[in-house]
């Protein structure tokens, strides 16, 4: 074989090795294998882990959602931290025979995953209904939790709406679930939001189990009214919040809140770069550099 041909083959092999290595590195960051663990009541909870680090970020989705809302954050934060995601019981790929979808029950889904994975330094991030859930999980996990981040969960205009008004929405869900859900999803986005994202969000939320949807929202409303005030006070030293500011003229309702202008309820999806930067700054406040 000619020397020039041998050199060409070796060079090509070297390039191939580099490409394979690069793909392997990228895969370790952006892809995450789904596995399952049983929650306290036997519910089969889907979860995944990616990245490495002494600090773990555990992301909890909200009502009728799943872990996919966190994809921009999983990809970004896995570069420097260990990231855990999960689908709560009855959501996404998780399975359950649960009848009462309370916030403490969902919190045990979170602790079952973390107990399986292990770790000592944990930051819990919860979107919407995921906010009350990570507060309840923090109660169970104790000193392992060094920080909590609510994402459009606390100190929002919805917090001032009386419980009886919220319960009227539950009644509407029971009467005309698709219409009530459609109106709600539309209100979660700004007027100039991507219509495809709005439609996809509605489609995915509508596909979730209706009985679970009504039960979990009912329980969340009760938690907001009866448990939230004392819980926010108890965890004030550990709690930060990232909320949407749809018009950009909104004012912070608490000193712990970071507002992302131009974003509605799904702030981490709609403004991922701004959200990730805000979360990075919050992580620094927890003493992580």
N, C-alpha and C positions, 0 to 999 in steps of 0.2 A: 504493500500500500504506500502511495506517495506520502512524503513527509507533510506536504501542504494539506493533504486530505485529512491526515491524522490530527493536525493542529486544528482544522476546521471542526472536526468531530468533537475534540476536547473542549473547544471554545463553546460549541453549541450545548454540550453537556453542562458546562459551568453555568451558562445563562439559564438553562432549564432548572438547575439546582437552586439558583438565586430566586427564580420565579416561584418555585415550589415553597421555598423558605418564606418568601414574602406572603404567599397565600396562607401558609400555616400561621404566621404571626397575625395576619388580619383576621383569620377565622377565630383565633383565640380571643380576640377582642369583641367581634361583632356577632358571633353566633353563640347560641346557648342551648344546650341539650335539655329537653323537657323530661323530668322525672316526677315521681309521685310519692306522697307521704300521707298517712292517715291522720286526720284531725282527731280530737278527743271523742267525737261522736261517731267515728268510723268513716266520715266523709273523705273521699279520695281527692287530695289537693295536688294540682299540677304546679310545679315550680321549676326554676332554673337558676343557675349560678354562672357568672362569667367574671373575668378579671381576677386580680389578686391584690392583696394589700392587708395591712393590719386593721384598717377601718372598713366596715361593711355598710353599704347603703342598701336598705331594703325598701322597695317600692310597692305600694299598695294602691290599686286602682279604686275607682268609685262605683256608684250605683249602676248596675247593668253593663259594666265595662269588663275589660280583661287586661292582661299585662301589656298588650300591644300598644296601649296609649303611651307607654314609657319607652318605646323603641329608640327615640332620639337620645334619651337619657342612658339607656342600657349601653348603647354604642359609645357614647361620649365618656361616661364615668368609669366604664370598665377598663379604660387605659391606665387609671391610677388607683382605683379602689376595687374591692370585691363587691359585686352587685348581685343582689338576690331579687328575683321577681316571683310573683305567684298569681294564680287565679283563685279568688275566694270561692268558697263552696257554692255551687249552683251557677257559677260564672265561668265563661271560657271553656277550658277543657277539664275543669274540676267537676266531680260528681258528688251527689249527696242525696240522702233521704231525709234531710233535716226539715222540720216543720216550722220551727220558730227561728227566723233569721235575725237574731239580735246582734248588737254590736259586740258584746262579750263573746258570743259564739264565733263570730268572724275573727275576733282577736285570737282565739285559740287556733284558728287556721294558721295565722301568722306565727304564733309561738311554736306550733308543731313543725313548721318549716325551719325556723331558726334553730330549734333544738336539734333537728336532724343535721343541719349544716354546721352548727357550732360557731363560736366566736366570742370575743369579749368586748369589743368596741363597736357599738351599733348606732346608726342614725336611721330613724324611721321616717319615711316620706309617704304621706297619704293624701290622695286627691279626693275632694268632695266627701262622700260617705267614708272614704278611706281615712279621713281625718279623725273622726271618732274611733275608728277601729284601731289606728296606731296609738291613740291615747290609751285605750283599753289594753293594748298589747304592752305598752310601756309599764302599766301597772303590774303586769304579770312578769315582765322580764327584769324589772328592777334596775340595779346599777349598771347592767350591761348597756343600757340605753344612755348614750351621752348627748343625744339631740333628737328633736322631733321637728318635722317640717310639715305644716299643713298647706295644701295647695288648693286655693279657692274653697276652703273648708270652714275657716273661722274668720270672724271680723269682716263679714260680707254683708251687703244690704239684706240678704235673706235672713240673717240672724235676728233682725228686728221684727220680722213678720210673726204675729201671734200664732200659737200652736193651733188654735181652732181654725184659722184661715188655711193653714197647711193641711189640716185634716179634711177640709173641703176638697182639696185636690185629690186626696186618697179616695174620696167618694166618687169623684169624676173618673178616676182610673178604673174603679170597679164598674162604672156605668158604660164608659166608652174608652177602653184602654188605648187603642191605636191613636185616636184623635188627641187625647190628653197627653200622650207621650210625644206626639208630633209637635204640639204647641210648646211643650217643655224643651225639647231639643232645639227648636228654632230660637227660643229665648236664650239659650246657652252660647250662642254665637253672635258676633257683630253683624251688622247689615251687609258689610262688604266681604263676609267670610266666603271661602271657597264652597260653592253649592254642592260640589261632589263630596266634600268632606262632611257637610251637614247631612246629605242624603245617606252616606255610608254609616255615619254615626247612628242615625235613626234606625237604619236597617239592622245594625248589629244589636242595638238595645232592644228593638222589638222582638228579635229572635230569642232573647233570654226568656226563661220561664216566667210567665205572668204571675203565678202565685208567689214565687220567690220575690219578684219585683215589688209587689204590693206589700208583702210582709216585711221585707228589709227596709223599705222606705218608711213604713209605719213605725218600725222600731227606731230608725234613725231620727225621725221627728221627735219621738218621745225622749231619746237620749239628748238631743239638742236642748230641749226645754228643761229637763230635770237634772241632767248630769253635767252638761257642758260648762255652766258658770263656775262650779267648784273645780272641775278638772282643769280648766284654763288657768285658774289661780294656782293650783297645785303645781302645774308643770311650767309655769311662766318663765322660770330660769333656763329651761331647756327648749322652749318652743319658739320657732320663727314661722312666718307665713309668707307665701308667695301667692298673690291674688291678681286676677285679671282686672284691667281698667279699660272697659270697652271704648269709652269716648276719649280717654286720655285726660279728662278733667276731674276725675274722681280724686277724693282725698283719702288718705290713710285713716282707717278707723281705729288703729292701734299702732303703737310705736314698733311693734314686732313685725309689721307688715311691709313687704316689698311689693310695689305695684308694677305690673307690666302693661304699659299703654298699648291700646289697640288689640288686646286679647280679651276674649270672653271667658267662659267657664273652663274650657279645655286649653288652658294657658301653656302647658308644657308641650302640647302638640302644635298649636298655632304659632307660637313664638319660641321655638326650641332653643335657639342661640341665646336669646335674652334670658330665658328661663335657666339654662345651664350656667350662664355667667352669674346670675343671682344666687343659685344654689351653691356655686363654688365659693362665693363670698360668705354665705351663711356657714358653710363647712369650716371656713377659716375662723369664724367666731366661736366655733366649738373647740378651737385649739388644734385643728388639724391643718398641717401645711404640706 
